[in-house]
């Protein structure tokens, strides 16, 4: 499956369960609001909420 221009610019796109190209941590998928996002939990940690 190809992703068009996303395939060239987003390193996590379509890589769920594969190792991150920078650190080797497995790429994760998070679901929210009928959508999902792929990211490396080490290179792209979830931001802390300010309160």
C-alpha positions, 0 to 999 in steps of 0.5 A, a space after each residue: 500500500 502506498 501513501 502518496 506524498 505522505 510516504 516520503 515525508 512521514 517516517 512513522 506512516 504505515 509503520 505500526 509495530 516496526 522499529 523507529 528509524 532513529 532509535 529502534 523503539 517500536 512505532 505505536 498507534 494511538 486512537 482518538 476521535 475516530 482517527 489514529 496517529 502513529 508515533 515513536 514513544 521515545 522520539 515523540 513522547 506525549 506532552 505533559 498537560 499544564 494545569 
